[in-house]
Amino acid sequence: MSANVGTIDRILRLLIGIAAIALVFVGPIAASGGWGWERIALVAVGTSMIKFCPLYRIFGLRTCSMD
């Protein structure tokens, strides 16, 4: 499992994931349940932490530099 998520991509995923988690717990999504949103947020944060995105692998994408 080699890294395929670059630095800018990781930062964006982390920020979007944190914002989505915050919305699920305190925002307008909290009132409607938001079960799908929290899963999406956790995947975004998780893929930013491990530097690997399975969908990028499937589609042959890579946003990090080649080592």
Backbone as JSON Lines, residues from 0, in Angstrom:
{"i":0,"aa":"M","n":[0.85,-1.16,0.0],"ca":[0.0,0.0,0.0],"c":[0.91,1.24,0.0]}
{"i":1,"aa":"S","n":[1.2,1.74,-1.17],"ca":[2.05,2.92,-1.27],"c":[1.2,4.19,-1.23]}
{"i":2,"aa":"A","n":[1.79,5.27,-0.76],"ca":[1.08,6.54,-0.63],"c":[0.67,7.06,-2.01]}
{"i":3,"aa":"N","n":[-0.56,7.55,-2.11],"ca":[-1.02,8.15,-3.36],"c":[-1.78,9.45,-3.13]}
{"i":4,"aa":"V","n":[-1.72,9.99,-1.91],"ca":[-2.39,11.25,-1.57],"c":[-1.32,12.26,-1.19]}
{"i":5,"aa":"G","n":[-1.28,13.37,-1.92],"ca":[-0.27,14.41,-1.7],"c":[-0.6,15.32,-0.54]}
{"i":6,"aa":"T","n":[0.31,16.24,-0.25],"ca":[0.19,17.12,0.91],"c":[-1.02,18.03,0.84]}
{"i":7,"aa":"I","n":[-1.21,18.71,-0.27],"ca":[-2.35,19.62,-0.4],"c":[-3.66,18.83,-0.32]}
{"i":8,"aa":"D","n":[-3.7,17.69,-0.97],"ca":[-4.87,16.82,-0.93],"c":[-5.15,16.37,0.5]}
{"i":9,"aa":"R","n":[-4.11,16.02,1.25],"ca":[-4.28,15.59,2.63],"c":[-4.85,16.7,3.5]}
{"i":10,"aa":"I","n":[-4.33,17.91,3.33],"ca":[-4.81,19.04,4.12],"c":[-6.27,19.32,3.82]}
{"i":11,"aa":"L","n":[-6.63,19.32,2.54],"ca":[-8.03,19.56,2.17],"c":[-8.95,18.48,2.71]}
{"i":12,"aa":"R","n":[-8.54,17.23,2.62],"ca":[-9.36,16.13,3.16],"c":[-9.54,16.27,4.66]}
{"i":13,"aa":"L","n":[-8.47,16.64,5.36],"ca":[-8.55,16.78,6.8],"c":[-9.48,17.93,7.19]}
{"i":14,"aa":"L","n":[-9.34,19.08,6.53],"ca":[-10.2,20.22,6.84],"c":[-11.67,19.93,6.53]}
{"i":15,"aa":"I","n":[-11.93,19.32,5.39],"ca":[-13.3,18.98,5.02],"c":[-13.87,17.94,5.99]}
{"i":16,"aa":"G","n":[-13.06,16.97,6.36],"ca":[-13.51,15.95,7.3],"c":[-13.84,16.51,8.66]}
{"i":17,"aa":"I","n":[-12.99,17.39,9.17],"ca":[-13.23,18.0,10.47],"c":[-14.48,18.87,10.43]}
{"i":18,"aa":"A","n":[-14.63,19.64,9.34],"ca":[-15.83,20.48,9.21],"c":[-17.09,19.63,9.15]}
{"i":19,"aa":"A","n":[-17.05,18.52,8.42],"ca":[-18.22,17.64,8.32],"c":[-18.55,16.99,9.66]}
{"i":20,"aa":"I","n":[-17.52,16.6,10.4],"ca":[-17.76,16.02,11.73],"c":[-18.4,17.06,12.64]}
{"i":21,"aa":"A","n":[-17.9,18.29,12.58],"ca":[-18.48,19.36,13.4],"c":[-19.94,19.6,13.03]}
{"i":22,"aa":"L","n":[-20.25,19.59,11.74],"ca":[-21.63,19.78,11.31],"c":[-22.53,18.65,11.78]}
{"i":23,"aa":"V","n":[-22.01,17.45,11.79],"ca":[-22.82,16.3,12.23],"c":[-23.18,16.44,13.7]}
{"i":24,"aa":"F","n":[-22.26,16.93,14.52],"ca":[-22.51,16.98,15.96],"c":[-23.18,18.26,16.43]}
{"i":25,"aa":"V","n":[-22.94,19.39,15.77],"ca":[-23.5,20.65,16.27],"c":[-24.25,21.46,15.21]}
{"i":26,"aa":"G","n":[-24.19,21.08,13.98],"ca":[-24.79,21.88,12.93],"c":[-26.15,21.39,12.49]}
{"i":27,"aa":"P","n":[-26.59,21.87,11.34],"ca":[-27.93,21.52,10.84],"c":[-28.07,20.04,10.47]}
{"i":28,"aa":"I","n":[-26.96,19.38,10.2],"ca":[-27.03,17.96,9.84],"c":[-27.37,17.13,11.08]}
{"i":29,"aa":"A","n":[-27.03,17.63,12.27],"ca":[-27.3,16.9,13.51],"c":[-28.79,16.65,13.7]}
{"i":30,"aa":"A","n":[-29.61,17.59,13.3],"ca":[-31.06,17.45,13.48],"c":[-31.66,16.4,12.56]}
{"i":31,"aa":"S","n":[-31.03,16.2,11.4],"ca":[-31.59,15.26,10.42],"c":[-30.98,13.87,10.52]}
{"i":32,"aa":"G","n":[-30.13,13.63,11.47],"ca":[-29.51,12.31,11.6],"c":[-28.08,12.32,11.11]}
{"i":33,"aa":"G","n":[-27.87,12.59,9.84],"ca":[-26.54,12.74,9.29],"c":[-25.68,11.48,9.29]}
{"i":34,"aa":"W","n":[-26.28,10.31,9.27],"ca":[-25.49,9.08,9.35],"c":[-24.52,8.92,8.19]}
{"i":35,"aa":"G","n":[-24.92,9.29,7.01],"ca":[-24.01,9.16,5.86],"c":[-22.88,10.16,5.92]}
{"i":36,"aa":"W","n":[-23.16,11.36,6.41],"ca":[-22.15,12.42,6.47],"c":[-21.03,12.08,7.43]}
{"i":37,"aa":"E","n":[-21.36,11.47,8.57],"ca":[-20.28,11.16,9.51],"c":[-19.36,10.07,8.96]}
{"i":38,"aa":"R","n":[-19.9,9.16,8.22],"ca":[-19.06,8.13,7.6],"c":[-18.15,8.74,6.54]}
{"i":39,"aa":"I","n":[-18.68,9.63,5.74],"ca":[-17.88,10.3,4.72],"c":[-16.77,11.12,5.39]}
{"i":40,"aa":"A","n":[-17.1,11.8,6.48],"ca":[-16.11,12.59,7.2],"c":[-15.0,11.72,7.77]}
{"i":41,"aa":"L","n":[-15.36,10.59,8.34],"ca":[-14.35,9.7,8.91],"c":[-13.45,9.11,7.83]}
{"i":42,"aa":"V","n":[-14.0,8.81,6.67],"ca":[-13.19,8.31,5.56],"c":[-12.22,9.39,5.08]}
{"i":43,"aa":"A","n":[-12.7,10.63,4.99],"ca":[-11.84,11.74,4.56],"c":[-10.68,11.94,5.54]}
{"i":44,"aa":"V","n":[-10.98,11.93,6.83],"ca":[-9.93,12.1,7.84],"c":[-8.98,10.9,7.83]}
{"i":45,"aa":"G","n":[-9.54,9.71,7.73],"ca":[-8.71,8.5,7.71],"c":[-7.77,8.43,6.54]}
{"i":46,"aa":"T","n":[-8.26,8.74,5.35],"ca":[-7.39,8.69,4.17],"c":[-6.34,9.79,4.21]}
{"i":47,"aa":"S","n":[-6.64,10.9,4.86],"ca":[-5.61,11.93,4.98],"c":[-4.51,11.5,5.95]}
{"i":48,"aa":"M","n":[-4.87,10.73,6.96],"ca":[-3.88,10.29,7.94],"c":[-2.96,9.19,7.4]}
{"i":49,"aa":"I","n":[-3.52,8.26,6.62],"ca":[-2.69,7.15,6.14],"c":[-2.09,7.39,4.76]}
{"i":50,"aa":"K","n":[-2.4,8.53,4.16],"ca":[-1.84,8.94,2.86],"c":[-2.2,7.97,1.73]}
{"i":51,"aa":"F","n":[-3.31,7.29,1.86],"ca":[-3.71,6.32,0.84],"c":[-5.21,6.4,0.61]}
{"i":52,"aa":"C","n":[-5.62,6.46,-0.65],"ca":[-7.03,6.47,-1.0],"c":[-7.3,5.29,-1.95]}
{"i":53,"aa":"P","n":[-8.14,4.35,-1.55],"ca":[-8.43,3.2,-2.4],"c":[-9.04,3.59,-3.75]}
{"i":54,"aa":"L","n":[-9.86,4.63,-3.79],"ca":[-10.44,5.06,-5.07],"c":[-9.38,5.61,-6.01]}
{"i":55,"aa":"Y","n":[-8.38,6.29,-5.48],"ca":[-7.29,6.77,-6.31],"c":[-6.57,5.57,-6.94]}
{"i":56,"aa":"R","n":[-6.4,4.51,-6.19],"ca":[-5.73,3.31,-6.7],"c":[-6.54,2.69,-7.84]}
{"i":57,"aa":"I","n":[-7.87,2.6,-7.66],"ca":[-8.74,2.01,-8.67],"c":[-8.69,2.81,-9.97]}
{"i":58,"aa":"F","n":[-8.72,4.15,-9.85],"ca":[-8.74,5.0,-11.04],"c":[-7.35,5.38,-11.54]}
{"i":59,"aa":"G","n":[-6.31,4.92,-10.86],"ca":[-4.94,5.2,-11.29],"c":[-4.5,6.63,-11.06]}
{"i":60,"aa":"L","n":[-5.08,7.3,-10.07],"ca":[-4.73,8.67,-9.76],"c":[-3.65,8.72,-8.69]}
{"i":61,"aa":"R","n":[-2.91,9.81,-8.68],"ca":[-1.86,9.99,-7.67],"c":[-1.61,11.49,-7.54]}
{"i":62,"aa":"T","n":[-1.73,12.04,-6.31],"ca":[-1.49,13.45,-6.11],"c":[-0.2,13.73,-5.36]}
{"i":63,"aa":"C","n":[0.53,12.68,-5.0],"ca":[1.8,12.89,-4.32],"c":[2.95,12.68,-5.31]}
{"i":64,"aa":"S","n":[4.11,13.18,-4.95],"ca":[5.26,13.05,-5.84],"c":[5.78,11.61,-5.8]}
{"i":65,"aa":"M","n":[6.39,11.2,-6.88],"ca":[6.96,9.86,-6.95],"c":[8.24,9.83,-6.15]}
{"i":66,"aa":"D","n":[8.39,8.82,-5.26],"ca":[9.61,8.7,-4.45],"c":[10.69,7.96,-5.17]}
